[in-house]
Amino acid sequence: MKKANRIYILDVTNRDGVQTSRLGLAKLQKTMINIYLNEIGVYQSEFGFPVTRHETNYLNANLELARIGVLKPIILSGWIRAIKEDVEKAAAVTKVENLNLSISTSDQMINGKFQGKYTKEDVIREMTDAVVLARKKGIKIIGVNAEDASRTHLDFLIKFARAGKRHGANRFRYCDTLGYDDPFTIYERVKVIAEEVKIPIELHCHNDLGLVVANSIAGAKAAIDAGVDAYINTTVNGMGERAGNADLVSVILAIKYASGITGKYQLDERVKLSCAWKTAKYASYAFGVPIPINQPGVGANAFAHESGIHADGALKDRRNYELYDFEELGRGEPEIIETGRQITAGEYSGIKGFRNVYEKLEIKFKNDREAAKVLELVRYANVHTQKPLVEDELRFIAKHPDIARKIFTMAP
């Protein structure tokens, strides 16, 4: 018996989130994001750019983490342009097994971006040639991305998606690249594509009009209503180009608790919110961007009540003014802030201070040689992130020193 169609989370923090202007993540920080996403139960992480050389060691190191079971069951996938040259490079320099192939499809971009280089027929030919080559190279999951899908004629999108499927693509990514859609238009358009092509749909939406979560949910609803699986692209804390992408926690909360979705549409059963708070805080620290006070679920005021009527009602029964429990998101533990002496581990740490930091984490080293090896890596990590390392980063380096070394290594 076929299981009901589901909504899966495909997070793109490490691909689109890191493209946020003036911001970014070090490779260690991207690795930690993958670990947290795996804990949350995210189905897939678009973890980087296989043809970008400074990503190579990070990508292969994370694929090694997947092979040894640290990044399981999350699927790691790369993003490339839908051209054969990128497929060749990705296969040559990385061990990536899953790829999303992207090309612009709207008249605006074909005319204004390609400027005569490609016709619509060329766009489809480039995409299908790349898909065929990716299959030959052994790529397991192939997605075809229509950049600026929301401003692309629907007939051409259907033709594009159908050609991708016919040549071996597993999914079609509908990209609302400029946040142009509204929940009604994206529902109508995605439903027609899904019904016509019968291919699982990814929803990749941007927040230029403040509609990103609503559009993502509406698009997913359309895919399910048409009888195919839906994959919502998210980023932690909604990071991303311009006004950002769909916030991971907000999307999960909407699927779980919105009146028209809860109980009617199935979220991937592996998803759990218990480390949402930890993940959002880490991403805020790593990106250097504070979490907005009114951010759903993880903002400082998400469960704060001050007005008399609200406070009274919440104290009598939290359901009066709270749709979901703060404990579900991993909130509620008291936070201890050091106000006295602190010993931190950084790029100029000595062995005694370093061992003091690790002893507080209840991590013991077999001998001085092992401690010195990890200290050297911690120094590199601090140079790498330019921030004091958090406890989970320190634990990761101590547990996987050889993989950490690969992540820190770059050779221009």
Helices and strands as residue ranges (DSSP letters): E 6-11, G 17-19, H 27-40, E 44-48, G 53-55, H 56-67, E 75-81, H 84-93, E 98-104, H 107-112, H 120-136, E 141-147, G 149-151, H 154-166, E 171-176, H 183-197, E 201-205, H 212-225, E 230-234, G 236-238, H 248-257, E 266-267, H 276-287, H 308-316, G 318-320, G 326-329, H 351-360, H 368-385, H 391-399, H 401-408
